[in-house]
Amino acid sequence: MPRIMSVSDSILVEATPSAAYAQVSDPTSMGRWSPENRGARVLGDRRSTYVGMVFEGRNKRGPFRWTTRCTVTAADPGQRFAFRVHAIGAKRPRLPGAIALWEYRFDAVDGFTRVTETWTDNRRAWPDFLADAFDRVATRGHTFAEFQRGNIRTTLERLKAALEHDGDAAGRGGETALHD
């Protein structure tokens, strides 16, 4: 069976699209919601998120830790944030290669925002049998598509809780800038 190359899920949050975008588009904050990401370090000048911005994400799954290098590919405030993961390594992302694409969309829906998170497997050069074997070792028996489906659901639920709990600060129009 060919591997599933992309998975996506959505959640409605009581927040404006711009407030949800402001939180998600700060890579240093992703560790607040993601079950694997432990935050990030933006390389170069710190300012609002922009296309071409590069960051290194710190990740953990069980006893395994790794760092990825990512480049922002879409930064449309209140609409879309996306990045590609293109290098990986234990402490430093030294091994280059197409790994994954992540995208977040923000759509106004009857006073709420639908946040849609999508993961796309960018390891297109890998044969399916090799990707499947690697995935099952790395995820303890799952394909990455199955595994990421659960991660996306957890991330969206945690994001919803944070946006709705923070109320006036993040959920109802207040925007948070990137921190130095």
Phi, psi and omega in degrees: 000129180293150183285152176280125187265350182206140173226152185210153175207160181225160175211146175269131178236147177274081181197160175281156176303321181292324178290318178295316178301315182303323179285311185290326185281001174264100185300335180289344181263348187303329179299343178292334187243325187286140176287344180247321184286140180244021180110183184208165176235122178279133178269144179083200183294138176267125173198187179307152180303138181216155176298130182099348177299136181248137176218158176248122181262135175264132186226156179212134174222110184058229181278354185271137176231142178205165179236141178240152171253133185228150176232130179291129180250345176211132179216074181254096186311131179076000183233306189205138173226131180212154176208156176248142177261122188225011172200152183212153176186169182296296180255331178229141179283082185267338184265105181282155176160157177289121184244300184200161171239137176237138180220143176231129177242148184230113183237128176291131181218102174048052177084359177241177172236129172273117175260123179245125178249133181230132172248134177234127177289118182258013180272054186294334181282346180284131172297147183305317183296323180288316178299317180298315180296314179299313182302316183293328175287313185292335184245010181060050171108002182245164166279162177297325179299313178298315183296315181292330176303315178292319178297318180297315180300314179299314180301313181296319179295319178292322177297315179302312180300317181293315181295318183281331177286321182289344174053244186298330184292316185234332191272342187233042171115336178289137181249148179250127177277163174296142179262149174279000000 
